[in-house]
Amino acid sequence: MKSSKVRLGAIILGGGRGDRLFPLTAYRAKPAVHIGGKYRLIDVPISNCINSGINLIHILTQFNTTSLHRHISQTYKFDIFSGGDIEILAAQQTAKNKDWFQGTADAVRSYWDRFEQMNASHYIILAGDHLYKMDYSEFFQHHLNSGADVSVAVRPMPASSASELGVLKADEQNNILRFVEKPQTPELIQELSVTEDGEQKVLASMGIYIFSKDILRAVLNTPGDDFGKNIIPYSIENYKTTVFRFQGYWEDIGTVRTFFEANIALTEENFKFTFYNEDYPIYTRQRFLPGSEIRGAKIDHSIISEGCKIGNAEIKDSVIGIRGVIGDGVVLDRVLFMGADYFEPVQQANIPIGIGDNSEIRNVIIDKNARIGRNVKLINKAGHLEFSNDTVVIKDGIIVIPKNVSIPDNYEI
């Protein structure tokens, strides 16, 4: 893979505004959102690249990019002997292009002059907001062996979820016959379905593509600004396209609900995705924090990151991020608590960073640097699906406490 003749370079798409993940994306790009206590979503595709032997990586970004750029620059560096490069390419005005990125394909098109000079014969196009582990070298070898111009990674999904997916139909030789974006009618879904292990399933596009350089250059010169809606259907009609069938865990972190459930699922025993694999690590920024201090807490099926201070609390099915401070008598049940960006000096504020004594919190996402007072109840007792005020947002039935928000003592919702 690393020869000058056949070499795979990676292009990671930073995504759009991330409105469906708001307010988590109010101050950061979607790939910069924290996951699993100490990681960010962007760590997943970058780590997959590194573990697959890909060291030519370009990341295209557009919205709220400051924290994403800082994280990447502080985390990922290749030495001069590896021949590798990781570079962030932000949306910009040029003599040729005076607009923001109009879509995923337009983002790549905007920087094609840069990619044209890249020492790669093929490109893998990746999303920056999916949770999965894949050896891209196996995908690449499949692409080369098939003689395809374009390959699409797919995962079998229940036919019941087809209306939310990009669905492909392929023959026994893995040649793509058809692509339908979010099919809506039962008849069309049935037509696209196959029976697998006694269940009706469809082949869902994972939004991961491999192109040869010549083909990518050609398809970017056609109309259309999006890979899924425009480029892939055009490629199916005009070039040899194949599917790569992926059987592992994969989740598109598209909504507050899927983001929340993906995090909470990490606390399960023997879950399909794990950060606990030394042979296939997910990398992130080294912070050199002290071990967590726990004083009498009862903790069940939870993840506790480093640098935390936890009192005599009860924590169940929860993920506690770095520098998380939790007082005495606190009850956390299915909570993603992202922690803090810094250690706060004692008595600096009336409501310190962290969760105050005797607070009860269930089915909640708490963003970084939140200040939650004492005797607070965040339980969504009214059962809201959607709600917002100056301090709390509820989306998909999940309470979200935005970054830097203060919640006074005795507050209830």
N, C-alpha and C positions, 0 to 999 in steps of 0.2 A: 504493500500500500504506500510505502514511503519513497518509492522510486520516482524519478523525474517524469517518467512516462505515464504511470498510473498512480494518481494520488487524489485522495478525497479531502476536500476542504469543506468546512461547515459554515453555514449562514444561519444564525439564530435570530428569529423575528421577535422583537420586543413587545409587539402588540399595540393596540389602540388605547383609548381612554380608560378602558376597564370599568365602564359604568356599572356593570352588573356586580362588581366587587366593591363598589362604593359603600361605606366611607374608608375602607382599607386602602383604596387607591387615591384618596384625597391628596396625599403628600408624596406618593411614590408610584412608580410604574408597576404594572401587575407582576412582572417577573421579579420585582424587588420585595414582594410581599413575603413575610416570614412564614415558615412552615416547620413543623417538627421540633419546635423549641429554639433551635439555634441556626437553622438554615434559611435560605431564601429560595424561591422557586427557580431562579436562574441557575442555581447551583446544580440542578438536576441535569439539564442538557449539557452544560459545560463538563460536568463530571462524566457523563456518558461518553462525551467526545474523548476526554483524556483516557478513560478506561478502554476505549476502542482504538487507541493509537492515533487519534486525529489531533494534530497540534496546530492546524491552521484554522482559526476560529474568528469569525467576524459577527458582531452583535449589532443589529439595527434597532435604534431606539427613537422615540418621538416625544412621549408625554411624561412629565414629572420624573425626569431622568437623573436628578442629582444624586439621590441615594443609591441608585443602581450603578451609576458610573463610579461612585466612591467605593462601593462594595467590590466591584470587579477589579478596579485598579489596586485595591489593598489586598486582594485575595490571590489573583492569578497572574503569575509571571513565569515565562519560559526563559531558560538560560540561553546564552549565545551559541552553545554547542548543539542544541536540539534542533535548530532550524525552525522552531515553532514561533507562532505569533498569535496573540489574542488582541483584538482591536475593537473599540466601540465606534460605531458610525451613527451619528445623530442626524436627524432630519435637518436639512439646511437649504438655503436658497443658493442656486448657482446660475450661471449664464444660461444653462439648458433647462433648469427646473426652478420655478419660483414659487412652488406650492409645497404644502406638507405632503407626506406620504398619503396616497389615496387608497392604499390597500397593500396586502402582503406582496403581491407581484410588483406593484409600483415602487415599493420600498427597495427591492432588489434592483429593479430597473434604474432607479435614481443613482445607484452606486455601481452601475455595471462597468464603468471605466476602471474602477478599482478592482472588481472581481475578474475582469478580463486579464489584468496583469498578475493575478494570484497564481502561484506555482501549483496549480491543481488541474487535473484533467476532468474531474467530476465534482459535483457539489451536492451536499446533503442539506436540505432545507428543513429547519427545525422550529418548533414553537418554544417560547420561553416560559410557558405557564402550564406545562403538563407534568404529572407525577408518574414516573415509570423508570425502569432500568432496561436498557437495550444495548446489546453489543452491535454497534453500527457496522463493524467489520464483517459480521455475518450477513447483514443486509446488503452491504456493498458487494460481497462475493456472490450473493444470489443475483444481484443486478448484472454483474459481469458475466456470470455463467449463462444467464438467460438471453444475453445479447440484446437486452432492451435498451431503448432510448431513454425511457422514463420508468421509474419504479415507485410504487406507492406502498407504504407500510399500512397494513390493515389489521384489525382485530375483530374476531367474531363477537358480536353483541346480540342480546335478545332482540327478536323482531319487534317486541313491544316498544323498544326505545328508538326505532328507526326514524320516527318523525322528527327527532332532534339531531340526526346525524347526516353526514355525507356518506351515501351508501353506494357500493360498487358491486357489479356482477362480473364474475370471472369464470373462465373455463377450467378444465382439469390441468391444463398446462400453465395456469396462472396468468394467462392473457386477459386483460381487462376488456370486457365487452360493452359495459355501460356504466354510467355514473349518474346518480340522481341526488341532488342536494335536498335533504329533509323531505323525503316522500310523505305525502299526507293521506292518500286514499288507501283503504285496506287492500284493494285489488292490486295497486302498485307495490305495496309492501310485500304482499304474498308473491308477486312475480319476482321480486328481488331476493326472496328468502331461500334458504337451504335448510335441510334438516341435519342437525349435528348433535350427536349424543342424545337423540330422542327429543330435541328441542328445536323450534324454529328460530333460526338466527340469520343475521345479515352481516356482510363484510363492511365494517365501518372504517372510513379513512381516519387515520391517526394524525393527519396533517404533517406527515413526514415523507419527504420526497427525495429521490436521487435523480439528477440529470447529468448527462455528459455536458461538457462546456459548450460544444457546438449547438446542441439541442436547446439548452437554456437560453443561449444568445438568440436563437431563432424564435422561440416562443415568446420571449419578452418583447420582440418586435411586432407582435400581433396585438389587436385591441384587447382591453381587459386589464383590470388592476388587481385582481385577486386570484391566488392559486386555486383555491377550491371551487370558486364559481366560474372562472374563465380559463385559466391555463391548463388545468388537468382535463376538463372536457375537450378542449381543443387538442391536447396531446393524444387523447384516446382516439380521436377521429383521424389524426394525421401521422402518428408515430407508433412504434411498437411499445406498448406499455404493459407492465406486469405488476402483480401484487406480491408483497412479501408478507406472509401470514405470521403475525406475532401472537403468541399464546400467553404472555405474561400479564402482570397487573398493569393497568393504564387508566389514568383518570385525567380528564380535561377539567382543570380548575376554572370553571366558567362562571359560577355563581357563588353567593355567600353560603348557600346550603351545601353544595358539593365541596367547597373549600373547608367548611367546618367538619363535615362528616369524614373527609379524607384525613384530617388531622386527628380526630378522635379515634378513627380506626387504627391509627398507629399504636395505640395503647393495647390493642388486642394481642393475645398470645398467638404466635405463629401466623401473623398477618402476611398477606401475599407480598407486600412491599415492606422492606426494612432498611433502616440506616445502619444496622449492625452486621456489616459484612466487610471484613478487612481485605478480602480479595477483590471487592468491587465497591470501594468507598464512595460516598458522596462528600465532596470537598466543600469547605466553607472557610470563612475568615478565622484565623487564629487570634484569640483574644487574651489568652494567658490569664484567665479568671481563676479565683480560688474555688475549691470544692464547695458544694452547698452545705449550709448549716441548717440542721433540722432538729427542732426541740419539742419532742413529744407528739409529733403529727402521726396520724393514721393514714397511710397512703396505700391505695389499692389500684392496680392496673393503670398506672400513670407514668409519665415521663417528666423527670426533674432535670432541667439543664443546670450548668455550672453557675456559680456566683449567687445562688439564691439564699434567702433567709426566711425560714418557714417556722412558725410557732406551733402551738398545740392545736393544729387544724385537722380537718377531715377532708381528704382529697381523693376523689374517685373518678376514673375514666377521664383524666384531664392531662393536658400538656402545659407544663410550666416553662416559660422561656427564661433566657439569661437574666440574671440580676433580679429575679422576681422576689418581691417581699410580701409575705402573707402573715397576718397577725394571728393571735390566739382566738379560738372559738369560731374560726371561719369554716364554712362548709362550701366546697367546690364539687359540683357534680356535672360532668361533661362540659368542661370549661377549657377554652384555649386562651391562656394568659401569656401574652408575648413578652412580658417582662419590661426591662428598661434599658435605655441607652447609656446610662451612667449610674454610679452609686451616689445617692444623695446624702449630704451631710445631715446629721441628726438635728431635728428641730429647725429645719430650714423653712418649712411652710406649715400652715395650720393643718392641711391635709397632706401628709407625706406621700411620695410615690409608692404605689403598692395597694394592697387590700387591707382595710382596717379591721379591727377586732370585731368578732361576732357578726360578720356579714355572711349572707346566704346567697349563693350565685349558682344558677343552673342553666345549662344550654346557652352559654354566653361566649362571645369572642371579646377579649379585652386587648386593645392595641397598646403599643409601647407608651411608657411614661404616664399611664393613667393614674389618677389619684382617686381612690375609692375610700370614702370615710367609714366610720364605724356604724354598725347596726344597719347596713344597707341591704336591701333585698332586691336582687335582680332575678326574677323568676317568671316574668311575663304572665302574671296572674290573670290578666284579661284575655290571654290567648291571641294576641294580635299577630297577624301574618305580616302586615306592613304598618309601620308607625315611625315617627321621628319627632324629636323636639331639640332643644338646644344642647342636650347632653347625651341622648340615647337615640340609636337607630335600630329599628327591628326590620329585618328583611328575611323573607322565607321562613318566618317564625323564629329566627335566631336573633337574640339581642346582641348588638355590636356597640361597644364603647370605643369611640374614636380615639386616635392618638392625642395625648396631652390633655384630655378632658378631666375635669375635677367633678366628682359627685359628692355632695355634702352628706354629713351624718344623717342617718335615719331615712334616707331616700328609699322609696319603694316603687317598683313597677311590675 
